């Protein structure tokens, strides 16, 4: 017998029992993989010793990853049934679904349909998944004719395994779902070009994207959200609303913000400036380029070099800044600091530059030139808990003002590429746990997902479509103060190291704007809208009245346009609605006589006979309070 702990409850089971039998015993019929003492396992794995077991289903991140990686095998098997000469390379899970890179001539739309139909056929066959342990020699015997697999085998060297389902066998670490019948909803999405190892010097492969779910209804819902997401696509709306553009001559991932887009950014920045003031941050400005020596001192050169733009000036290496924190640390160091001075905090809307792969760039969500609402706070160790709680509280308040109501707070711990002493990491992680717990904030622990210089608290949000986005971040850093020899004098006259807190309330302005565009489907609340009011005249004789009204509204700082063009009111309304202008005013004979307006909102509300003063007062109030609604 062995003792197994499941969900904090211990029980004895026969040695050699399978995880599948244990799952049945605990009525975990939705589980398809498990973690045994933290290690992912197939349900066919045997229990040979006392252990702790956690069953995973599709609702967990690791469960979804295992499910979708199993789906990649389903996809590859279907490809080989129709195209047996295709050479398989790798098939990982991604944020939504999975892909498989395949060496083959381009696949047509009809080919993809055949592949999807074959996947559905394999699902009906309910082919069991069997794990095969391999030596390097055996692996090369099985897969050596495929140069891509042979390269992977040489790279991995040992600990090799494969998975077999029916006639199909593929090199894989696993774990996998028990059989192909688990995939009750599958969809092949599209195909794109991709290079082996992402290197353009290598041969271009065919990357087939697909997705799968345990239930057909989940696929149906996902497809609905995907269709709605396409309608809300910030790239399309950004062009329609004249917010931003990207030009090849300037460079991929280098967006230009047009006047309307820059105006929305300005409103975001003004609000964040107010939030910074609450937290005691002082705004600074720093250069866009610095000697490589600075980045070597900070650790970025060592851990971040592949993302940096490095070049030579007069025989010396320089780099465009990928971060603002080293500059802020030099401002801190510019004069002596006392324990009475702390916390000291600097904020900057700093534009930084990162060399993202061209294939990963998309609109404003992934760019090479990005503006952070960055901030760095230098605190005494005894101030960590209080300040982290304050920052998290203000971050959640900030997101709510932008119309975000669903959050998940995450605590990310030491990654594999961490720098510094493990004991210091442990102190930092304990400090963040204490801060969150003391504030009564529920959080999810994310192992090994911290920054290279310290653990962090991230806030994931859910947009109007229920999609998750990582936005606000608070990162604890014990190492940069050490690297830059930052000190303060304590009450006994001894020099001590401050602790550095990296903080962004939104993340980056670019990415957060993209999220907002899609969250609102371009229909910004009036305080954010680049044009808040459009006045439309019924005929030319009302133009003077409309201009007088426009001047009156502009006196209150409102952003107003006048449409006095020829054409019907219906056409003018339709044009304004396409541009997502939140408040439409129609003026005609009755309105001019009574000095009123007829108001129409984007959500279909219509109010007649509203006086100028009342309208201006309501709108000005909504703007000043940053309200989501006016009426």
ROKE-114461 format. One record per residue (C-alpha): x negated, y, z negated. Coordinates in steps of 0.5 Angstrom, whole numbers, padded with zeros to 4 digits, always signed. Example, Ala and Ser with C-alpha at 12.3 -4.5 7.8 and 13.67 -1.06 7.14 Angstrom:
<sites>
-0025-0009-0016/-0027-0002-0014/
</sites>
This chain:
<sites>
+0000+0000+0000/-0002+0007+0001/+0001+0014-0002/+0003+0019+0003/+0005+0026+0001/+0011+0029+0006/+0014+0036+0004/+0011+0035-0003/+0014+0029-0005/+0009+0022-0005/+0012+0015-0004/+0008+0009-0002/+0009+0005+0004/+0005-0001+0007/-0002+0000+0010/-0002+0000+0017/+0005+0003+0018/+0006+0008+0024/+0007+0015+0023/+0014+0014+0027/+0016+0009+0022/+0015+0014+0017/+0018+0019+0021/+0024+0015+0021/+0024+0014+0014/+0024+0021+0012/+0030+0022+0018/+0025+0027+0022/+0028+0025+0029/+0026+0031+0032/+0019+0030+0030/+0014+0028+0036/+0007+0029+0033/+0004+0030+0026/-0001+0032+0022/-0005+0028+0017/-0009+0031+0012/-0009+0037+0017/-0011+0033+0023/-0006+0032+0029/-0004+0025+0031/+0001+0021+0035/+0006+0018+0032/+0004+0011+0034/-0002+0013+0029/-0003+0008+0023/-0003+0010+0016/-0009+0007+0013/-0011+0011+0007/-0008+0016+0002/-0006+0022+0006/-0002+0028+0007/+0003+0028+0013/+0006+0034+0016/+0011+0032+0022/+0012+0037+0027/+0017+0039+0032/+0019+0044+0038/+0020+0049+0033/+0013+0050+0030/+0007+0053+0034/+0003+0047+0034/+0009+0042+0036/+0010+0046+0042/+0003+0046+0044/+0003+0039+0044/+0010+0038+0047/+0007+0043+0053/+0001+0039+0054/+0004+0033+0054/+0009+0036+0060/+0002+0038+0064/+0001+0030+0064/+0008+0030+0066/+0007+0035+0072/+0000+0032+0074/+0004+0025+0075/+0009+0028+0079/+0004+0031+0083/+0000+0025+0084/+0006+0021+0086/+0007+0025+0092/+0000+0028+0093/-0005+0022+0091/-0011+0025+0094/-0010+0031+0090/-0016+0032+0085/-0014+0034+0078/-0018+0039+0073/-0015+0041+0067/-0008+0042+0064/-0007+0046+0058/-0001+0049+0055/+0000+0057+0055/+0004+0062+0051/+0011+0059+0055/+0010+0052+0058/+0004+0050+0061/+0000+0049+0068/-0005+0044+0072/-0010+0046+0076/-0011+0042+0082/-0016+0042+0088/-0011+0041+0094/-0009+0045+0100/-0003+0050+0098/+0003+0047+0096/+0010+0050+0099/+0016+0052+0096/+0019+0045+0098/+0013+0041+0095/+0014+0045+0088/+0022+0042+0089/+0019+0035+0090/+0015+0035+0084/+0020+0038+0080/+0025+0032+0082/+0019+0027+0081/+0018+0030+0074/+0026+0029+0073/+0025+0022+0075/+0019+0020+0071/+0023+0023+0065/+0029+0018+0066/+0024+0012+0066/+0022+0014+0059/+0015+0012+0060/+0011+0010+0053/+0005+0014+0052/-0001+0010+0050/-0008+0013+0047/-0014+0010+0050/-0021+0011+0046/-0027+0012+0051/-0034+0012+0051/-0038+0016+0055/-0040+0010+0060/-0032+0008+0060/-0030+0015+0061/-0034+0016+0067/-0032+0009+0070/-0025+0011+0070/-0026+0018+0072/-0033+0019+0075/-0030+0020+0082/-0027+0026+0080/-0032+0031+0080/-0028+0036+0075/-0027+0030+0070/-0034+0028+0071/-0036+0035+0069/-0032+0035+0063/-0034+0028+0061/-0041+0031+0061/-0039+0037+0057/-0035+0033+0052/-0041+0028+0051/-0037+0024+0045/-0030+0023+0042/-0027+0022+0049/-0020+0019+0050/-0015+0018+0055/-0007+0018+0055/-0003+0013+0060/+0004+0013+0062/+0006+0008+0067/+0001+0008+0073/-0002+0015+0071/-0008+0016+0066/-0011+0022+0065/-0017+0025+0060/-0014+0028+0054/-0015+0029+0047/-0008+0029+0045/-0004+0028+0041/+0002+0027+0046/+0010+0026+0045/+0012+0018+0044/+0015+0018+0051/+0017+0022+0057/+0024+0021+0055/+0023+0027+0051/+0023+0032+0056/+0030+0033+0057/+0030+0040+0061/+0024+0041+0066/+0023+0047+0071/+0017+0048+0076/+0016+0055+0076/+0011+0057+0081/+0004+0056+0084/-0002+0061+0084/-0009+0061+0086/-0014+0060+0080/-0022+0058+0080/-0025+0053+0077/-0028+0055+0070/-0025+0062+0072/-0031+0063+0076/-0030+0066+0083/-0036+0063+0085/-0033+0056+0085/-0027+0053+0089/-0020+0056+0089/-0015+0051+0086/-0008+0051+0086/-0005+0053+0079/+0002+0050+0078/+0006+0053+0073/+0012+0049+0069/+0016+0049+0063/+0020+0044+0059/+0024+0043+0053/+0027+0038+0049/+0034+0040+0050/+0037+0042+0057/+0041+0048+0053/+0034+0051+0051/+0032+0051+0058/+0038+0054+0061/+0037+0059+0055/+0030+0060+0057/+0032+0061+0064/+0037+0067+0062/+0032+0070+0058/+0027+0070+0064/+0032+0073+0069/+0033+0078+0064/+0026+0079+0063/+0025+0080+0070/+0030+0086+0070/+0027+0089+0065/+0020+0088+0067/+0016+0094+0065/+0012+0094+0072/+0018+0095+0076/+0022+0100+0071/+0015+0104+0070/+0015+0105+0078/+0023+0107+0078/+0022+0112+0072/+0016+0115+0074/+0012+0113+0068/+0005+0110+0070/+0002+0107+0076/-0004+0103+0077/-0009+0104+0084/-0014+0099+0086/-0019+0105+0088/-0019+0107+0081/-0020+0100+0079/-0015+0094+0076/-0013+0095+0069/-0014+0103+0069/-0007+0106+0069/-0005+0113+0070/+0000+0116+0066/+0005+0121+0070/+0008+0127+0067/+0014+0123+0064/+0010+0117+0062/+0005+0122+0058/+0011+0125+0055/+0013+0118+0052/+0006+0117+0049/+0006+0124+0046/+0012+0123+0043/+0010+0116+0040/+0003+0120+0038/+0007+0125+0034/+0011+0120+0030/+0004+0116+0029/+0001+0123+0026/+0006+0124+0021/+0006+0117+0019/-0002+0118+0018/-0001+0124+0014/+0003+0119+0009/-0002+0115+0009/-0008+0120+0008/-0011+0119+0015/-0015+0125+0018/-0015+0125+0025/-0022+0125+0029/-0025+0125+0036/-0031+0121+0038/-0035+0119+0045/-0033+0114+0050/-0040+0112+0050/-0046+0110+0046/-0053+0107+0046/-0052+0099+0046/-0056+0100+0039/-0050+0102+0036/-0046+0096+0038/-0052+0091+0036/-0052+0095+0029/-0044+0094+0028/-0044+0086+0031/-0040+0088+0037/-0046+0087+0042/-0047+0080+0039/-0040+0077+0038/-0036+0082+0044/-0041+0083+0049/-0038+0079+0055/-0032+0084+0054/-0036+0090+0054/-0038+0095+0060/-0046+0095+0059/-0050+0100+0063/-0057+0103+0063/-0059+0110+0062/-0066+0112+0063/-0069+0105+0061/-0064+0104+0055/-0058+0100+0055/-0051+0104+0054/-0044+0101+0053/-0037+0104+0054/-0034+0104+0047/-0030+0097+0046/-0028+0100+0039/-0028+0106+0035/-0030+0103+0028/-0037+0104+0029/-0036+0112+0030/-0032+0113+0024/-0037+0109+0020/-0042+0114+0022/-0037+0120+0020/-0036+0117+0013/-0044+0116+0012/-0045+0124+0014/-0045+0126+0007/-0045+0123+0000/-0039+0120-0003/-0037+0119-0010/-0032+0114-0013/-0027+0120-0014/-0027+0121-0006/-0024+0114-0004/-0020+0112-0001/-0023+0116+0005/-0019+0115+0012/-0020+0117+0019/-0015+0116+0025/-0016+0117+0032/-0012+0116+0039/-0019+0113+0042/-0019+0110+0049/-0023+0104+0049/-0026+0100+0055/-0026+0092+0055/-0028+0088+0061/-0021+0083+0061/-0021+0078+0067/-0018+0081+0073/-0013+0075+0073/-0011+0076+0066/-0009+0084+0068/-0001+0085+0068/+0002+0092+0068/+0001+0096+0061/+0001+0089+0057/-0006+0087+0059/-0011+0093+0061/-0018+0095+0061/-0017+0102+0059/-0013+0102+0053/-0011+0107+0047/-0011+0105+0040/-0007+0108+0035/-0013+0107+0031/-0015+0108+0024/-0020+0106+0019/-0020+0107+0011/-0026+0106+0006/-0024+0104-0001/-0026+0101-0007/-0025+0094-0008/-0020+0095-0014/-0016+0100-0009/-0015+0094-0003/-0009+0091-0006/-0005+0098-0007/-0008+0101+0000/-0006+0094+0004/+0001+0094+0001/+0002+0102+0003/+0000+0101+0010/+0004+0094+0011/+0010+0098+0008/+0009+0104+0013/+0008+0099+0019/+0014+0096+0018/+0018+0103+0017/+0014+0105+0024/+0017+0099+0028/+0024+0100+0025/+0024+0107+0028/+0022+0104+0034/+0029+0100+0034/+0025+0094+0032/+0029+0090+0027/+0026+0083+0027/+0019+0081+0024/+0014+0076+0022/+0008+0078+0018/+0002+0073+0019/-0005+0073+0015/-0010+0070+0019/-0017+0067+0016/-0024+0066+0018/-0025+0064+0026/-0030+0060+0028/-0035+0066+0031/-0034+0069+0024/-0040+0073+0022/-0043+0074+0015/-0042+0070+0008/-0037+0065+0007/-0036+0067+0000/-0035+0074+0002/-0029+0072+0007/-0026+0068+0001/-0026+0074-0003/-0023+0078+0003/-0018+0073+0004/-0016+0072-0003/-0015+0080-0003/-0010+0080+0003/-0006+0074+0000/-0006+0078-0007/-0003+0085-0003/+0002+0081+0001/+0005+0077-0005/+0005+0083-0010/+0009+0087-0005/+0014+0081-0004/+0012+0080+0003/+0013+0073+0006/+0008+0071+0011/+0005+0066+0015/-0002+0063+0014/-0005+0063+0021/-0012+0059+0020/-0018+0061+0024/-0015+0067+0028/-0018+0073+0024/-0023+0078+0027/-0030+0076+0027/-0032+0081+0022/-0026+0080+0017/-0019+0077+0016/-0013+0080+0018/-0005+0082+0017/-0001+0082+0024/+0006+0084+0025/+0009+0080+0030/+0016+0083+0033/+0022+0080+0036/+0025+0085+0042/+0032+0085+0045/+0031+0078+0048/+0028+0075+0042/+0021+0075+0045/+0015+0075+0040/+0010+0080+0041/+0004+0082+0036/+0003+0089+0035/+0001+0092+0028/-0005+0090+0025/-0009+0091+0018/-0016+0088+0018/-0021+0087+0012/-0028+0088+0013/-0034+0087+0008/-0039+0087+0013/-0039+0093+0017/-0040+0097+0011/-0046+0093+0010/-0049+0093+0017/-0048+0101+0017/-0051+0101+0009/-0045+0105+0007/-0044+0107+0000/-0041+0111-0005/-0043+0113-0012/-0039+0109-0018/-0038+0113-0025/-0044+0110-0028/-0048+0113-0022/-0050+0106-0019/-0049+0106-0011/-0043+0101-0009/-0041+0098-0002/-0034+0101+0000/-0029+0096+0003/-0027+0098+0010/-0020+0097+0013/-0018+0097+0020/-0011+0099+0022/-0007+0100+0028/+0001+0101+0027/+0003+0100+0034/-0003+0096+0036/-0005+0100+0043/+0000+0106+0046/-0001+0102+0053/+0002+0095+0051/+0007+0098+0046/+0010+0102+0051/+0011+0096+0056/+0014+0093+0050/+0019+0099+0049/+0020+0099+0056/+0023+0092+0056/+0026+0092+0049/+0030+0098+0051/+0031+0096+0059/+0028+0103+0060/+0034+0106+0056/+0030+0110+0051/+0033+0113+0045/+0034+0120+0046/+0028+0122+0042/+0023+0118+0046/+0027+0119+0053/+0022+0124+0058/+0029+0127+0060/+0034+0127+0055/+0040+0131+0058/+0042+0132+0066/+0047+0137+0067/+0051+0136+0074/+0055+0141+0077/+0062+0139+0081/+0061+0145+0086/+0056+0151+0087/+0060+0156+0084/+0059+0153+0077/+0051+0153+0078/+0050+0160+0074/+0054+0157+0068/+0050+0150+0069/+0043+0154+0069/+0046+0158+0063/+0047+0152+0059/+0041+0149+0061/+0037+0155+0058/+0041+0154+0051/+0039+0147+0051/+0032+0148+0052/+0032+0154+0047/+0032+0148+0042/+0026+0144+0045/+0031+0139+0049/+0028+0136+0055/+0034+0138+0061/+0034+0137+0068/+0040+0140+0073/+0042+0137+0079/+0046+0142+0083/+0045+0138+0089/+0050+0137+0094/+0054+0131+0094/+0060+0128+0089/+0059+0127+0082/+0060+0120+0082/+0053+0120+0086/+0050+0124+0081/+0052+0120+0076/+0050+0114+0079/+0043+0117+0081/+0042+0119+0073/+0044+0113+0071/+0039+0109+0075/+0034+0114+0072/+0036+0112+0065/+0037+0119+0063/+0041+0118+0056/+0046+0124+0056/+0050+0126+0062/+0053+0133+0062/+0059+0135+0068/+0061+0142+0069/+0067+0144+0073/+0072+0149+0072/+0075+0147+0066/+0068+0147+0062/+0067+0154+0065/+0073+0157+0063/+0073+0154+0056/+0065+0154+0055/+0065+0146+0054/+0062+0140+0057/+0064+0133+0059/+0059+0128+0056/+0057+0121+0058/+0052+0117+0055/+0049+0111+0058/+0053+0106+0054/+0059+0108+0057/+0062+0113+0052/+0065+0119+0055/+0067+0126+0051/+0071+0132+0054/+0071+0139+0051/+0065+0139+0047/+0062+0146+0045/+0055+0148+0047/+0053+0149+0039/+0056+0142+0037/+0053+0138+0043/+0046+0142+0042/+0046+0141+0034/+0048+0133+0035/+0042+0132+0040/+0037+0136+0036/+0039+0132+0030/+0038+0125+0033/+0031+0128+0036/+0029+0130+0029/+0031+0124+0026/+0029+0120+0031/+0035+0116+0031/+0037+0111+0036/+0044+0114+0037/+0047+0121+0038/+0054+0120+0037/
</sites>
